[in-house]
Amino acid sequence: MNSNYIQITVENISTQQSEILIAQLSELGFEGFEEEENKLSAFIPEQAYNEAELHEIMLMHQLSFSKTTVAQKNWNEDWEKNFEPVS
């Protein structure tokens, strides 16, 4: 059974805050992270998402976040379709 993922995005975040947040979110079941300058996106399976626990962590760090639902897809298959072999 394929399930959707929840993506949370935190903007205006320092590198130090991002590192701490990744450690704490990992403990909540978040499986993937994308770091950009002053921005962190984190991904968790929809069935594992607990908004109350997330709000508690965000409140502790005085951070806000946005949340979106990401449809499950086969990322390997998608990568393979766009892969250009080197001859």
N, C-alpha and C positions, 0 to 999 in steps of 0.2 A: 504494500500500500504506500503510495507516494503521499507525502504531506507537505503542506506549505511551511515556509519559514517566516519568522518575524524578524524584521531588520529594524534596529534602533540606531539612530544617528545623533551623535553629540557634537555640537560645533563650539568653537571658541574654547578649546581644551588644550592645555599645555602637554608637552611630551611626558612630563612626570605624572600628571593626572591620568593621562592615557594609559601608561604602564600599570598604574595602580588599579584603574578601572578594568583593564583586561584581566588582571588576576582575579578580581572580585567577580566579574561576570562569568569567567570560566567556572567558578565554583557554583554558579546558578545554572549551568548547563549550556551556556553560549558556546558554539562550536567554531565559529569563524570570525575573523576580525580584519578590517581594512583600515589602515592608518594613512591619513593624508595630513598635510600641514594644518594644524589647528582643528582637525576633524577625526572622529572615530566612528566607524560603523561596525556593529556587532550583529551576529546572526544566531538564531536559536530555533529549533523545531517548534512549530506552533503549539503542539501538545505539551511541551515542556515549559512554555512561557508562563511566568508568574509576575504579573504587573505590580502586585503589592511589594514583593521583594525588590524588584527593580526600583520602584519609587523610593524605598527605604535607602538604598545605596545612593541614588541620585541626590536625595535630600541631604545625606551625610556630606556629600561633596559640593553641595549647592550648585548642581548642574541641571540643565533641562535637556530633553531629548524629543525627537520626533520618531514616530513608529509607522512602518508600512508592512504590508504583507507581500511576500515574494513567493510566487508560484514555484513549486518543485520542478526542476528540470534536470536532465542528465547532462551535467557540465562536461563530462568526458566526451560524450557524443557531439556536443556543440563545438568543443575545441577541435575534435577530429575533422569536422566538416570544414573548418576554416584553416586547417593546418596545411602549410605549403612545404612539402619535403625539399630538402636541399640536395641537388644532384652533384 
